[in-house]
Structure formats: C-alpha cells, structure tokens
Amino acid sequence: MNTVDNRIRMRTKDRVAARLIGLSRPAGRLELHLDRYNFGNSARGAEILSGTFRLGGYVIRAPGRSMWDIASPGPAFDYARHGFLWLDDLVALGSRNARIRAKQWTTQWIAQYGNGRGPGWTADLAARRLERFSDDAVWLIKGAQAVDADGLNLTIARHLRFLSRRTNQSLPVVSYFRVLCLIASASHQLDNVTTASDLLHELERACHDLIDAEGGVTTRSPEDLVTILRHLERASRAILASDGHVGSEHAMAMSRISQAIRTLRHSDGHLPRFHGGDSSVPGMIDGVLQRVGLRAPVRNAAMGFNRLTRGRSVLIIDAALPPIADNPMQAHASTLAFEMTAGRNPLIVSCGPGEPFGQDWARAARGTPSHSTLVVDGHSSSRLDAHKRRADMMVEGPGEVKARSGHDSDAAFIGSHDGYARSYGLTHERSLVLSLAGDTLHGQDRLISPDEPRRRVFERALNRMTGSRRGVPEGIPFVIRFHLHPDSTASLDMNGRAVSVELQNGELWVFRCDPKVMIRLDPSVYLEKTAREPRTTLQIVLSHRASGFDTRVGWSLIKTRDATEDLHDLEPRDPF
C-alpha cells in the first residue's frame, strides 16, 4: 500500500474513532493538569486580538470575527488553528481581553467540534490540543466568561479515549512520544486497565526502539530531543505521583537523551537550528535537564553532529546524512554546515525554520544556501522533489558522508560529502581547526574529483557550463556562506579583503580568506518560530570557481578584541 492510500485509510479510521468517542460520555471526571512547556509570543497575541491571524504560514485579517468563522486557506492553517497553537500567544499576552477571547474560542470549539467532528481529530492534533487544554485548564475555567469546567473535563476525557485508540507507530516520532506520554500521564485514570497497561508497555518499546544508544532520534532534529525528553519526564512524574512504576527503558531513554542534548547545546544554552529545529528556550531546557537530574560528560558527537569546544567557543557541525527517509518534510540540505557561539553570543548561525512564514520560506530555509557551508552553482547538496504534489519532500541527498574529529591541543574536524558528485563530479571536503584558547578558527573548503569516473563527470559539467556561458571565466562557480546572527554588526574593511564582526558584548572577530577569493557581505535572514516576521541580518559570502580537480579555499575567523568590561558575559556553564 502506497503512502497516499495509507494516509486515506488512517484518516478514515481517525474519523470513525472520533465520532464514536464524540457520542460517548466517559464515566468519572478525567482531569489532566500539566506543567506549561509551550511558549507563545505576546506580540502575536496582540495581533490576534486585533483580528490578524498568523497561522500555518498564512496571514489572515478578520477583525471582529471568531477564529472558527474564518474560511480555511489551506491545511497548514487548519493544523495550527485546531492544534490551539494560537492559545500559547494569548497566554503569553495575558491581558484580560486575551483571556476572555481564549475562553470564548475554546467554548466555541467544544460546542462545534468537541463531539468528534471537523479536521482536528487526528492523533497528533488531538495530543497537541490536549496539552493546551490541560496546561491552561485553571486559566480557562476561572473568572469572567469562563469555560464550563464539566464540559472541559468531558472534552479532556474524550481526547484521552480517542488517543488510547488511535496510538500507532505510523505517527511521526515526536507525535508518537507525545501521545504515549500523555496517555501514560493519565493511565491511572483510565477505566480499562488492560488498555492502560498495554500503552505503558508500548511506551517502553518506543524508548528502546526509537532512541538510539547515543540518545538520538532518526529525525536528527535537536529540538525533537528536547520535546521528547520533556514528555518523558512529565510522564515519569505523573506515573510516580499515582504510585506507579517508571519502566527501565523509559528511565534509560531519559538519561541518554539528556547527554545528547548537553552535547548539542551551544555555550549560550541554545540548540543548533538544523532539520526543522528552532533554538528553543534555554531556561526551559535547563529546567527539563535539572528535573531529570542525570549527569554525564559531554561527548564530541551525538546524532550525527560533531562538537568542537575550546575556551569560550563552541562549534556544532552537521556531519551525517540528512534524514531523508525519517524526516523528509523537514530535513535540511545542511551537510557540513556549522554554527559557532562565542561565550553567550551566537556568531555563525543557520537561517532556521521557515514554516511559520509560509511554504516559500519553508522551502528556502531548508536549502543549502540557508546554511553556513559551501554551495555549488546555486544548487543544494540535497534536493526537494520537483513534482508539485510532493514539493516539500526531500528525495535525494549525499550517498556518503565521512567525518572525524581530532583530540589534540587544537580541536579539529575534517569531513566530506558527495552531494555534488552526480551532477558535477565533485566532493566537498571541509576541515576546521579551533585553537586551544578558542579565539581562532581556521577553515578550509575543498572541491575535489577523487577518481577517474568523477573527473569525467566534472569535465562534462565544465564543458557544458563553458559552452552555455560565453565570456564567463572558466570554472564551475561556487560560494561559501557564513550567516551572521542579527545581534552582531559587520562591515567590510582592509579594502574589501576582510570582514569585522562585533558581538553584543563588544568582542571583535575578523574574518579573512585567500586573496584569490572574492569576499562580500550580503543580506540574510534569521527565522524563529515564535517571531512575527523574519529578522534581517548579514552573511559573509566567498565566491570562487572550480576549474580543476582540486580547488581549495582557506579562511580564518580570529578574535582581535575581548569583550568590554561592563558588557562581559558569563563563561560557558553547565546548567547544574
């Protein structure tokens, strides 16, 4: 059965289960009060009150209208609307009007869709909605125009019943853990003891099968790790509070994930922004890690990412194949891209997740040009499907990625990928060396044709390009991009041969490259899931051409001035 047929079959089963649940009235009062982990944006909350809805990449202006009276412009809008993602923004705003509006729309949803109708009854959306109903239950049932407490508890009960029947391994890995952990948190309230026991065993199997030995998941999204860990940790507390027993696989998975998260964190506490992940809230990550309470030494690699750290500087490098099979809708073409943080200040970044700003932004953010790495002839090292119906799926990437790190006085990394071998006969090789003090980063990017078959491909590509671009210097063009964080300021100096980058704390870093290479500063963007609009920033761009079988570009990033005394930030810290 193909993917489309399977989705239709699963959607039909969801609808049947939802309608059956909607006709039922579960015995007793099933209540699920959870800690709030979802953070919204107060500015977006204010926009919602004024009638501007930014949901699923769409911007809909409908002043004075109910959330549920707006015609849907597309599935992504419905996903965000029925997942109650907007509730996070109203909670963040926190005003009296925001609270009243949240209560009105929650009451309307229960009346219109709480009986199992509408597009919101899938396991993933029901779990997201249940989280928010539970997070904000007290906020919703108190004060003026409050949501009916009995109606909300009945709705929570129906969600739990629906999820207990629709949990299956076809869900994305994060959704699967979200559903299992929500059910585990309420297992002591379910009247069917066999079902509750089976779901707890299923959670044990998921921890064993879906969390690898290093604490990683196949989506390779660092943010997914934090999401899964907070669900596992919250479920463990709920199980213990009901005098239950946390399974051994459950406990070991939390330990492994905790170590992976510590390995992947920058020195400012944020996570790298690869494969659909945002930087997440450092305080929330600290809180989850502290509650888990299991410490382990930070490693040099986790989940296909390599870590270099010296002094106050940390580099995180994407050093593995993109997760095309397991995360095709969010995987980034970011192989051998890196991010760098100097103390508490991000320096080199990725553009980040584009989904909140629409499909065009989402596609662009996943491409190689949106990452700090080398791009051949404007093409990504991994490619999205050109077919319109599957335009968001990544279908092709490197066949091989090699990576290794050194452990000398300098922190060193060398890696390569063959993402450009089929089209251009070229392998990209990148080496990075971070000095003992962490104040100097030396890099070299090479494009090589290592064997005769690839040299023939390179020569054909070179001839094809020379023939189609008369008067253009010979060679296959490529650029190397270094996206800068928007809190920094940058300028070209030394007659256009270097770039000075000043961080918020006054530190000054100077970027230089080989004299044969053209260097410039171009506009760039910094994308955040909780922001209303993309933030403008700059990127350093090196331009050159590969005209032979081995083309090398050397570059360096050197700190030339320390932080000013009154702005000096903290040393890198262990959150404990």
C-alpha positions in Angstrom: 0.0 0.0 0.0 1.5 3.4 -1.0 1.8 6.4 1.2 -1.3 8.2 -0.1 -3.5 5.1 0.3 -2.2 4.6 3.8 -3.0 8.2 4.8 -6.5 7.9 3.5 -7.0 4.7 5.4 -5.6 6.2 8.6 -7.8 9.4 8.2 -10.9 7.3 7.8 -10.1 5.3 11.0 -9.5 8.6 12.8 -12.9 9.9 11.8 -14.7 6.8 12.8 -12.9 6.7 16.2 -13.6 10.4 16.8 -17.3 10.1 16.0 -17.6 7.1 18.4 -15.8 9.0 21.1 -17.9 12.1 20.5 -21.1 10.1 21.1 -19.7 8.7 24.4 -19.7 10.2 27.9 -16.8 8.5 29.8 -17.5 7.7 33.4 -16.0 9.8 36.1 -14.0 13.0 35.7 -10.7 12.6 33.9 -8.5 15.5 34.7 -5.0 16.1 33.4 -3.2 19.2 34.7 0.3 19.5 33.3 3.1 22.0 33.6 3.2 24.6 30.8 6.0 23.9 28.4 4.7 25.7 25.3 5.7 29.3 24.9 4.0 31.9 22.8 4.6 35.4 21.5 2.8 38.3 23.2 3.1 40.5 20.1 1.4 37.8 18.1 -1.2 37.6 20.8 -1.9 41.3 20.5 -2.3 40.9 16.7 -4.8 38.1 17.3 -6.9 40.4 19.5 -6.8 43.0 16.7 -8.0 40.4 14.2 -4.7 39.4 12.5 -4.1 35.6 12.5 -0.6 34.3 11.6 -1.2 30.6 11.5 0.5 27.9 9.4 2.4 30.4 7.3 -0.8 32.3 6.4 -1.7 35.9 7.5 -5.5 36.3 7.7 -7.0 39.7 8.7 -10.5 39.3 10.0 -11.2 41.9 12.7 -14.2 41.2 14.9 -14.6 37.6 13.7 -14.4 34.4 15.6 -11.4 32.1 15.0 -13.9 29.4 13.8 -15.8 31.6 11.4 -12.8 32.1 9.1 -12.7 30.1 5.9 -9.6 27.9 5.8 -7.0 28.9 3.2 -5.2 25.6 3.5 -4.4 22.5 5.6 -1.5 24.2 7.4 -3.9 26.9 8.7 -6.3 24.3 10.0 -3.4 22.4 11.6 -2.3 25.4 13.6 -5.9 26.5 14.4 -7.2 23.1 15.6 -3.9 22.4 17.4 -4.6 25.5 19.5 -1.1 26.9 18.8 -2.7 30.4 19.0 -3.6 29.8 22.6 0.1 30.0 23.5 0.2 33.6 22.2 -2.9 34.7 24.1 -1.5 33.2 27.3 1.8 35.0 26.6 -0.1 38.3 26.2 -2.0 37.5 29.5 -4.4 40.5 29.4 -8.0 40.4 30.5 -9.2 40.6 26.9 -6.8 37.9 25.8 -8.1 35.6 28.5 -11.8 36.3 27.6 -11.1 35.7 23.9 -9.3 32.4 24.7 -12.3 31.3 26.7 -14.8 32.2 24.0 -12.9 30.4 21.3 -12.3 27.3 23.5 -16.0 27.2 24.3 -16.9 27.5 20.7 -14.5 24.7 19.7 -16.0 22.4 22.3 -19.5 23.2 21.0 -18.7 22.8 17.3 -16.0 20.1 17.3 -15.8 18.5 20.7 -18.2 15.7 19.6 -15.6 14.3 17.2 -16.4 16.4 14.1 -14.1 18.6 12.0 -10.5 18.3 10.7 -8.8 18.4 14.1 -9.3 14.8 15.0 -6.0 13.1 14.3 -3.8 11.7 16.9 -1.2 14.4 16.5 -3.6 17.3 16.6 -5.7 15.8 19.5 -2.5 15.4 21.5 -1.4 19.0 20.9 -4.8 20.3 21.8 -5.0 18.1 24.9 -1.7 19.5 26.1 -3.0 23.0 25.9 -6.4 22.2 27.4 -4.5 20.6 30.3 -1.8 23.3 30.6 -4.4 26.1 30.8 -7.4 24.4 32.4 -7.3 26.6 35.5 -6.8 29.7 33.4 -9.8 28.8 31.2 -12.3 27.9 33.9 -11.8 30.8 36.3 -13.1 34.4 36.0 -15.5 36.1 33.6 -16.9 34.1 30.7 -15.2 31.0 31.9 -15.2 27.8 30.0 -17.6 25.3 31.6 -15.5 23.1 33.9 -17.6 20.0 33.4 -17.6 20.5 29.6 -13.8 20.9 29.5 -13.2 17.8 31.7 -15.5 15.8 29.4 -13.6 17.1 26.4 -10.3 16.1 28.0 -11.7 12.6 28.8 -12.8 12.2 25.2 -9.4 13.2 23.9 -7.7 10.6 26.2 -10.1 7.9 25.0 -9.5 8.9 21.4 -5.7 8.8 21.8 -5.8 5.5 23.6 -7.5 4.0 20.5 -5.5 5.8 17.8 -2.0 5.5 19.0 0.2 3.7 16.4 3.7 3.7 15.1 2.8 5.3 11.8 2.9 8.7 13.6 6.0 10.9 13.4 8.4 10.0 16.2 7.7 13.2 18.2 4.0 12.9 17.9 4.2 9.2 18.8 6.0 10.0 22.1 3.7 13.0 22.8 0.6 10.7 22.5 2.1 7.8 24.5 3.3 10.1 27.3 0.0 11.9 27.6 -1.8 8.6 27.9 0.9 7.4 30.4 0.3 10.6 32.5 -3.4 9.7 32.7 -3.1 5.9 32.8 -4.2 5.7 36.4 -7.5 7.4 35.4 -8.4 5.1 32.5 -11.0 2.6 33.5 -9.7 -0.1 31.1 -6.7 -1.5 33.0 -5.6 -3.7 30.1 -5.5 -0.7 27.7 -3.5 1.4 30.1 -1.0 -1.4 30.8 -0.6 -2.1 27.0 0.1 1.6 26.4 2.7 1.7 29.1 4.4 -1.3 27.6 4.2 0.4 24.2 6.0 3.4 25.7 8.7 1.1 26.9 9.1 -0.4 23.4 9.2 3.0 21.9 12.0 4.1 24.3 14.0 1.0 23.4 13.4 1.0 19.6 13.3 4.8 18.7 16.0 6.3 21.0 19.4 5.1 19.9 22.4 4.2 22.1 23.7 7.9 21.9 20.3 9.3 22.8 19.4 10.4 19.3 16.4 10.0 17.1 16.2 9.4 13.3 14.7 12.9 12.5 18.1 14.3 13.6 16.3 17.5 14.8 18.0 18.7 18.1 14.7 20.3 19.1 12.9 17.0 18.8 15.2 15.6 21.5 14.0 18.3 24.0 10.4 17.8 23.1 10.6 14.1 23.6 12.6 14.5 26.9 10.1 16.9 28.4 7.2 14.5 27.5 9.1 11.5 29.0 10.0 13.5 32.2 6.5 14.8 32.7 5.0 11.3 32.2 7.5 9.8 34.7 6.4 12.3 37.3 2.7 11.6 36.7 3.3 7.8 36.9 5.3 8.2 40.2 2.6 10.5 41.6 0.0 7.8 41.1 2.2 5.2 42.8 3.1 3.6 39.5 6.5 2.3 38.3 8.6 4.0 35.6 9.9 1.4 33.3 13.7 0.8 32.9 13.7 1.6 29.2 11.8 4.9 30.0 14.4 5.9 32.6 17.4 4.9 30.4 16.0 6.8 27.4 15.8 10.0 29.5 19.4 9.5 30.6 20.6 9.0 27.0 18.7 11.9 25.6 19.9 14.2 28.4 23.5 13.5 27.5 22.8 14.1 23.8 21.2 17.4 24.5 24.1 18.6 26.6 26.4 17.6 23.8 24.4 19.6 21.2 23.9 22.8 23.2 25.8 25.9 22.3 27.6 27.8 25.1 24.7 30.3 25.2 22.3 27.4 26.1 20.6 27.2 22.7 20.4 24.3 20.4 21.6 24.3 16.7 18.9 25.1 14.2 19.0 22.1 11.8 16.4 19.8 10.4 13.3 21.7 11.4 14.5 22.7 14.9 14.5 26.2 16.3 16.8 27.3 19.1 14.3 26.6 21.8 14.1 28.4 25.2 17.4 27.8 27.2 15.6 28.2 30.5 13.1 25.5 29.6 15.9 23.2 28.5 17.7 23.9 31.8 14.5 23.1 33.8 13.9 19.8 32.0 17.6 18.7 32.4 17.5 19.7 36.1 14.4 17.7 36.7 15.8 14.6 35.0 18.8 15.1 37.2 21.1 12.6 35.5 24.6 14.0 34.7 27.1 12.6 32.2 30.2 14.1 30.5 29.6 16.0 27.2 30.7 14.0 24.2 32.4 15.1 21.0 29.4 13.8 18.9 25.8 13.0 19.0 23.0 12.2 16.5 25.3 12.8 13.6 26.6 16.2 14.8 30.2 16.9 15.8 31.1 19.3 18.6 34.3 21.3 18.8 34.9 23.4 22.0 37.9 25.3 23.3 38.0 28.2 25.6 34.7 30.1 25.4 33.9 28.9 21.8 31.7 26.1 20.7 31.1 24.8 17.1 28.3 22.3 16.2 28.8 20.7 12.8 26.2 18.7 10.8 28.3 15.7 9.9 26.0 13.0 8.8 23.5 12.1 6.0 20.3 14.2 6.0 17.3 12.3 7.5 15.6 11.9 4.1 13.8 8.6 5.0 12.7 9.6 8.5 12.1 13.3 8.3 11.5 14.1 4.5 9.2 17.1 5.2 11.7 18.9 7.4 15.2 17.6 6.6 17.7 20.3 5.7 20.3 20.2 3.0 22.9 21.3 5.6 25.6 18.6 5.3 28.9 20.0 6.7 27.3 23.3 7.8 28.4 24.6 11.2 27.2 27.1 13.8 29.5 28.9 16.2 28.9 30.6 19.5 31.5 32.7 21.4 30.6 32.6 25.0 27.0 33.7 25.4 26.9 35.3 21.9 26.0 33.5 18.7 28.4 34.3 15.9 27.8 31.9 12.9 24.3 30.6 12.5 21.8 28.9 10.2 18.8 30.8 8.9 16.4 28.5 10.9 12.9 27.2 10.4 10.8 28.9 7.7 7.4 27.1 8.2 5.8 29.9 10.3 6.2 32.3 7.3 4.7 30.2 4.5 5.6 27.5 2.1 8.1 29.5 0.1 10.1 30.4 3.2 9.9 26.8 4.4 11.5 25.5 1.2 14.1 28.2 1.1 15.2 27.7 4.7 15.8 24.0 4.1 18.2 24.7 1.1 22.0 24.6 1.4 22.2 28.4 0.8 20.4 29.0 4.1 23.3 27.3 6.0 26.9 28.2 6.7 28.6 25.9 4.2 29.6 25.6 0.5 27.1 25.8 -2.4 28.0 24.7 -5.9 26.4 26.6 -8.8 23.4 27.7 -6.7 22.3 24.1 -6.0 21.6 22.4 -2.7 23.6 19.3 -1.7 20.3 17.6 -1.1 17.2 18.2 -3.2 13.5 18.6 -2.8 11.1 16.8 -5.1 10.3 19.0 -8.1 6.8 17.4 -8.5 4.2 19.9 -7.3 2.2 17.4 -5.2 5.4 16.3 -3.4 7.2 19.6 -3.4 8.0 19.6 0.3 9.6 16.2 0.4 13.4 15.7 0.3 14.1 12.9 -2.1 17.8 13.0 -2.9 21.0 13.7 -1.0 24.6 12.7 -0.5 25.3 8.9 -0.7 28.2 9.1 1.7 29.3 11.5 4.5 32.6 11.0 6.2 33.6 12.8 9.4 36.2 12.6 12.1 37.4 14.8 15.0 40.8 15.2 16.4 41.7 15.4 20.1 45.0 17.4 20.1 45.7 20.7 21.7 43.6 22.2 19.0 40.1 20.9 18.4 40.0 19.7 14.8 37.3 18.3 12.4 37.5 17.0 8.9 34.5 15.8 6.9 33.4 15.3 3.3 30.2 14.5 1.4 29.4 13.6 -2.2 26.2 15.5 -2.7 27.6 17.2 -5.8 29.2 14.1 -7.3 26.3 13.0 -9.6 25.8 16.5 -11.2 29.4 17.9 -11.1 31.7 15.1 -10.2 32.8 17.0 -7.1 33.2 16.0 -3.4 33.0 18.8 -0.8 35.6 18.4 1.9 35.7 20.7 4.9 38.4 21.0 7.7 38.0 23.1 10.8 40.6 23.8 13.5 39.7 25.7 16.7 42.7 26.9 18.7 43.3 25.9 22.3 42.1 29.3 23.6 39.1 29.2 21.3 39.9 32.6 19.8 41.0 31.4 16.3 39.1 29.2 13.8 41.0 28.1 10.7 38.9 26.5 7.9 39.5 25.1 4.5 36.9 24.0 2.0 37.9 21.8 -1.0 36.1 20.7 -4.1 37.8 17.6 -5.4 37.3 15.0 -8.1 39.0 12.0 -6.5 38.8 9.3 -9.2 38.5 8.9 -13.0 34.7 8.5 -13.2 34.1 11.7 -11.3 36.7 13.5 -13.3 34.8 12.7 -16.4 31.6 14.0 -14.9 33.4 17.1 -13.8 34.8 17.7 -17.3 31.4 17.3 -18.9 29.9 19.7 -16.5 32.7 22.2 -17.1 32.3 21.9 -20.9 28.6 22.3 -20.7 28.9 25.4 -18.5 31.6 27.0 -20.6 29.5 26.4 -23.8 26.4 27.9 -22.3 28.0 30.9 -20.7 30.1 32.6 -23.3 32.5 35.2 -22.0 32.3 33.9 -18.4 35.6 32.8 -16.8 36.1 29.1 -17.0 35.1 27.0 -14.0 32.1 25.8 -12.0 31.0 28.7 -9.7 30.6 28.1 -6.0 30.1 30.2 -2.9 30.8 29.6 0.8 28.3 31.3 3.1 28.7 32.3 6.7 25.4 33.6 8.1 25.8 36.0 11.0 23.5 36.4 14.0 21.3 39.6 13.8 22.6 40.8 17.2 26.0 41.3 15.7 27.2 44.1 13.4 29.5 43.5 10.4 31.5 45.6 7.9 34.0 45.2 5.1 37.4 46.6 5.8 41.0 46.4 4.6 40.0 47.4 1.1 37.3 44.7 1.0 39.7 41.9 2.0 38.3 41.2 5.5 35.1 41.4 7.5 34.9 42.7 11.0 32.1 41.3 13.2 31.3 42.9 16.5 29.2 41.0 19.0 26.8 42.4 21.6 29.4 42.2 24.4 31.9 44.2 22.4 34.1 41.3 21.2 35.5 41.9 17.7 36.2 39.0 15.3 37.9 39.4 11.9 37.2 37.1 9.0 39.8 36.8 6.3 40.2 34.4 3.3 42.7 33.6 0.5 43.5 36.6 -1.7 42.3 34.8 -4.9 38.7 34.6 -3.5 36.1 37.4 -3.7 34.6 38.3 -0.4 31.4 40.3 0.2 28.6 41.0 2.7 25.1 40.1 1.5 21.7 40.4 3.2 20.4 37.3 5.1 17.5 36.4 7.4 17.2 34.9 10.8 14.0 32.8 11.3 12.4 32.0 14.6 9.1 30.0 15.2 7.9 32.5 17.8 8.7 35.6 15.8 6.1 37.5 13.8 8.5 38.3 10.9 11.9 37.2 9.7 14.7 39.2 11.2 17.2 40.8 8.8 20.9 40.1 9.2 24.0 39.7 7.1 26.1 36.9 5.7 29.7 36.7 4.6 29.9 35.2 1.1 33.1 33.9 -0.6 32.9 33.5 -4.4 35.2 31.3 -6.5 35.3 28.8 -9.4 36.4 25.2 -9.6 38.4 24.8 -12.8 40.5 21.8 -11.8 40.2 18.5 -10.0 41.3 20.1 -6.7 40.2 23.6 -5.7 40.9 24.9 -2.2 39.7 27.9 -0.3 41.3 28.8 3.1 39.7 31.2 5.5 40.1 32.2 9.2 38.0 33.8 11.9 40.1 35.5 14.7 39.1 37.3 17.8 41.1 40.6 17.8 39.3 42.3 20.8 37.9 41.0 24.0 34.6 42.0 25.4 34.3 45.4 27.0 34.5 45.2 30.8 30.9 46.4 31.5 29.4 44.1 28.9 31.5 40.9 29.6 29.2 37.9 29.6 29.4 34.7 31.5 31.8 31.9 30.9 30.2 28.7 29.3 28.4 26.9 32.0 27.0 23.6 33.0 23.3 24.2 33.7 23.9 22.4 37.0 
